[in-house]
Each structure stands twice: as C-alpha cells, then as structure tokens.
Amino acid sequence: MTTDRCSPHIDHTEEFATIIGLYVLGKISLGKAAERAGVTRWEMTEILTEAGVEVRFGPQTMDNLEDEVETALDIE
C-alpha cells in the first residue's frame, strides 16, 4: 500500500517527526499517532515500519488503553 505523506493535517515535517517521536517514547499510542497525523492506523503502521520503528500492537499502559478507547469512540 502506498501512503500519501502529504496529508493536509500535517503542515510541517517537524510536526510529523514529533508525532513519531512521541510514539517511539511511548507517550502516545498508535491510534493517537495516526489521528494526530491525519492518516489511518494502517498507514501509520506502514510509515513507522518504513522509518525503522518497531510497531507496538495493543495498549502498553493504562493511559494508552484510555487513548485507544477514546480514539475508537470518536470514529464516526
């Protein structure tokens, strides 16, 4: 799958790097990273994999679990 990395939700490369950095540090979940980047979870997984980042599946902490639930409830 080819990902369009020119999402209108990402204005700057620095912002995208920050999102990846927060994910790597465990500060945000995969779902939250995708939401902030304006892409799907599957696209975010591909982006992280291509960047050499190990993708963590499932919540790692209670905060991550709460983020995942919040993100899921926001899906229309």
C-alpha positions in Angstrom: 0.0 0.0 0.0 1.3 3.4 -0.9 0.8 6.1 1.7 0.2 9.8 0.8 2.5 11.5 3.2 1.3 14.9 2.0 -1.7 14.8 4.3 -3.3 18.3 4.8 -3.3 17.6 8.5 0.5 17.7 8.6 1.8 21.1 7.9 5.4 20.6 8.7 8.0 17.8 8.7 8.9 18.8 12.3 5.3 18.1 13.4 5.3 14.7 11.8 8.7 13.9 13.4 7.3 15.0 16.7 4.4 12.6 16.4 6.8 9.7 15.5 9.0 10.7 18.4 6.1 10.7 20.9 5.1 7.3 19.6 8.6 5.9 20.0 8.8 7.3 23.5 5.5 5.6 24.4 3.8 8.9 25.1 1.1 8.3 22.5 -0.5 5.2 21.1 -0.5 4.0 17.5 -4.1 5.2 17.2 -3.4 8.6 18.7 -0.3 9.0 16.4 -2.4 8.2 13.4 -5.1 10.6 14.5 -2.7 13.4 15.0 -1.0 12.7 11.7 -4.3 12.6 9.8 -3.8 9.0 8.5 -5.3 5.6 9.2 -3.8 3.3 11.8 -2.7 1.0 8.9 -1.0 3.9 7.1 0.7 4.9 10.4 1.9 1.3 10.8 3.4 1.4 7.3 5.0 4.8 7.9 6.6 3.7 11.2 7.8 0.4 9.7 9.4 2.3 6.8 11.1 4.6 9.3 12.6 1.6 11.1 10.4 2.0 14.2 9.1 -1.2 15.9 5.4 -1.0 16.0 3.7 -1.9 19.3 0.3 -3.5 18.9 -2.1 -3.1 21.7 -2.0 -0.7 24.6 1.2 -0.7 26.7 -0.2 1.3 29.6 -3.5 2.2 31.1 -3.1 5.7 29.5 -2.6 4.0 26.2 -5.7 1.9 26.7 -7.7 5.0 27.5 -6.3 6.8 24.4 -7.3 3.8 22.3 -10.8 3.7 23.7 -11.2 7.5 23.2 -10.0 7.3 19.6 -12.3 4.3 18.9 -15.3 6.2 20.4 -14.5 9.2 18.2 -14.8 7.2 15.0 -17.9 8.2 13.1 
